[in-house]
Amino acid sequence: MIKPNILSAVGNTPLVELTKLYPDLHFRLFGKIEALNPGGSMKDRAAISMLERAVAAGRIDDDTVIIESSSGNMGIGLAQACSYLGLRLICVVDAKTTTQNLNILRAYGSEISLVADPDPATGELLPARLNRVRALLSTIENSYWPNQYANESNPLAHHGTVQEILTDLDDNLDYLFCATSTCGTLRGCAEYLRDRGLGTKVIAVDAIGSVIFGGRKAARLIPGHGSGIVPQLYVPNLADRFVRVSDLDCVIGCRRLVKREAILAGGSAGGVVSALARVKGDIPAGATCVMIFPDRGERYLDTIYDDEWVAEHFGDVSHLWESVEEENRECVMAI
Ligand SMILES: Cc1ncc(COP(=O)(O)O)c(C=O)c1O
């Protein structure tokens, strides 16, 4: 299939049936492999959507400087799109950004603005990054902040994600599992499904220590899903149910996924796999379930897929994915 350019290769990711992950299942289970977007994650979709709509609205021209706070998948998605479109991108990152992601951003030609110290008022890095974005916007003429936490083009991009799933399944979708951070994926998919009146149940999967659905903020090891602020895109009652997963749940889910299905996926996909283990007893026989797997496992080789890193943080836990008896282990906490 010939594509006119790399950006048009974003989307249309495969839906893969998972028959080995949990062998005793009484329903059909699929994974939507967003790692197969050219930039390696589902954020490619939102990055293009935000830029395209800003161009159409006359907000971006050839000389506009794009400024965004992201050390991960959105930064990489924007770096890919800006590189192709010939736009200058400044990515505001902090000291926690992995060397691999910094190298990917630089390889696409993105400039890096590093925030070394937390915001003095709150002690947090996120407000310090947002302050840096505002400072850059006020000093750089013709600059534009896509702001993935508030930009409606972010959820709109995921109408495409769920449309692809529905097309592949002839509209037979009973359960959809989505990891959450900006709520772009959750909102885009849930609103589209609700408007279509298909009755699909949407399960949001969030990190313990994230505040999106309430609760207390706590330190988290695995980047990607979860948020220390309630995103502006969040609206109540998007999900029929939500499940919170721990860092260890993400590790267990990822290791199971690669061991049993040969799918090397990122941390939030592991969280979704563990969330499914938690709720699978409540899913009726014959149902069709899809889990969205947001990104590539290669970005987690030094953490989730590194035995020493896992042992250092969680002790000797390999039996949790090696043994099928552990299959019904519940998430550390679920609501
Ligand atoms: C790996 C990963 N999983 C899940 C999410 C959550 O997606 P969303 O921001 O659409 O809620 C993100 C967002 O950055 C992510 O990078």
The ligand as an ORCA input file, in Angstrom:
! r2SCAN-3c Opt
* xyz 0 1
  C       2.001      5.201     26.831
  C       0.746      5.979     27.052
  N      -0.347      5.348     27.454
  C      -1.503      6.007     27.691
  C      -1.578      7.367     27.530
  C      -2.877      8.060     27.820
  O      -3.483      8.576     26.654
  P      -4.348      9.903     26.673
  O      -3.399     11.043     26.870
  O      -5.018      9.944     25.368
  O      -5.296      9.805     27.825
  C      -0.455      8.069     27.121
  C      -0.479      9.533     26.988
  O       0.520     10.176     26.906
  C       0.735      7.361     26.860
  O       1.859      7.989     26.445
*
